[in-house]
Every structure is written in structure tokens, then in C-alpha cells.
Amino acid sequence: MVPRCQAGYFYPLGAVLGSCLGAAHGRTGQGGLGRVVHFTQRFSFSEGQIGGSQHADFRTPEYASFDETTDFKWEATRGIGYSFGYNRNEGPENYLSVEELVRSFVDIVSKNGNLLLNVGPMADGTIPELQRERLLGLGQWLAVNGEAIFGTRPWVRAEGRTTEGIGVRFTQSGETCTRS
């Protein structure tokens, strides 16, 4: 059975779209498409407003980031892989590498964001080795470079390039700008 779209103002847009358009039993549910379009035209999720009133204290893009530094706090939500939880069918090619995880984390922090990283334990409660390796790698990077992350705030610009063309991200603490 294809799920019916039953949306309320408290549903995150991703949940609404997933409920109405997501695959169900090998079919794509198109029945709720008109309701989703009407729902999203009525309510401005990108601005955190519903009917002209503010209903959010910060934004939470999933598997995404903002292009520039924001004046508001936000939190990027993602899994280490494509699944938000444990998926035994995901292999190394489906997970962020340690380098990709660090780059994503630094990019998010430099733009006034926080990273909520989902870790999906297996049925016995253990963390899969691929996820564990990524977390330990991020922890090792933070052990060396944590001062560029903890207790910082965005600088005037989030990103730039060195004369060699290497991408860098900026944060600051106190009056000091830190390059990551």
C-alpha cells in the first residue's frame, strides 16, 4: 500500500516528502504529490515560517550545508553513510571517508553550523567497524586541530583558497581568525 500524505506544520519537509513520495513495496507513491505541493506552497520551510510566523529556532538541513556563513545557528543532520542508521548492505563506497567527514564537518562549523552525525549500531549494540574507523579518524583530527573548532564562531568569510589553490575554511575565537 502506498502511504497517504498526512502532513502537519510540525513535520520536517524531508519527512513529508519521504512519506508522500518515498518508495513503498517497490513502487513510488505519487498519490500525495498534489498535497505536498499545496502544503509546501502554503508554508515557507526555508525561512522557518508557517503562515508568516516563526516556528523554528534554528534550521536543520539533512545531508546538506549552506553555501555561505549564516547569521543564525543551524545543524546539519546526516549519517556517516547514505542510510540514517545501520544498513548491512552499505559498503565502504557508501560511507564518507575520514577526509570527507572532516571536510564536511569543518565546512559546516565555518558557516555557523553544528553537525549531528548519526551512527547506526548493529542489532547487538556494537558500532560497525567502518563507522567506528570514521569516528576515530574525526577524533584524531580534532585532537590535533580542535582549537579551530571548539569555542569558535564564524569569521567574516567561511572559505577561501591558498595561493596553491587549496580550499580552506575560517573560524575565529576572540579576535583571532583560525584557518582549517
MOKAPE-V339542 format. One record per residue. N is the residue number from 0. RES is the residue in one small letter. PSI is psi as a letter, one per 30 degrees, with the letter a starting at -180 (none if undefined). Layout:
n: <N	N>
res: <RES	RES>
psi: <PSI	PSI>
This chain:
n: <0	1	2	3	4	5	6	7	8	9	10	11	12	13	14	15	16	17	18	19	20	21	22	23	24	25	26	27	28	29	30	31	32	33	34	35	36	37	38	39	40	41	42	43	44	45	46	47	48	49	50	51	52	53	54	55	56	57	58	59	60	61	62	63	64	65	66	67	68	69	70	71	72	73	74	75	76	77	78	79	80	81	82	83	84	85	86	87	88	89	90	91	92	93	94	95	96	97	98	99	100	101	102	103	104	105	106	107	108	109	110	111	112	113	114	115	116	117	118	119	120	121	122	123	124	125	126	127	128	129	130	131	132	133	134	135	136	137	138	139	140	141	142	143	144	145	146	147	148	149	150	151	152	153	154	155	156	157	158	159	160	161	162	163	164	165	166	167	168	169	170	171	172	173	174	175	176	177	178	179>
res: <m	v	p	r	c	q	a	g	y	f	y	p	l	g	a	v	l	g	s	c	l	g	a	a	h	g	r	t	g	q	g	g	l	g	r	v	v	h	f	t	q	r	f	s	f	s	e	g	q	i	g	g	s	q	h	a	d	f	r	t	p	e	y	a	s	f	d	e	t	t	d	f	k	w	e	a	t	r	g	i	g	y	s	f	g	y	n	r	n	e	g	p	e	n	y	l	s	v	e	e	l	v	r	s	f	v	d	i	v	s	k	n	g	n	l	l	l	n	v	g	p	m	a	d	g	t	i	p	e	l	q	r	e	r	l	l	g	l	g	q	w	l	a	v	n	g	e	a	i	f	g	t	r	p	w	v	r	a	e	g	r	t	t	e	g	i	g	v	r	f	t	q	s	g	e	t	c	t	r	s>
psi: <k	k	k	k	j	j	k	l	f	f	k	k	e	e	e	e	e	e	e	e	f	l	k	j	h	g	l	k	j	f	e	g	e	e	e	e	e	e	e	f	e	e	k	j	e	f	g	g	k	j	h	f	k	k	g	k	f	l	l	i	k	k	h	l	l	l	f	l	k	l	f	l	k	l	j	k	k	l	l	e	a	f	k	i	a	k	j	f	f	k	a	e	f	f	l	k	l	e	e	e	e	e	e	e	e	e	e	e	e	f	g	g	l	k	k	j	j	k	k	j	l	l	f	g	f	l	k	k	e	e	e	e	e	e	e	e	e	e	e	e	e	e	e	e	g	f	f	f	e	k	g	l	l	k	a	e	k	e	l	a	k	l	f	f	g	k	k	l	k	k	l	l	k	b	g	k	k	k	k	none>
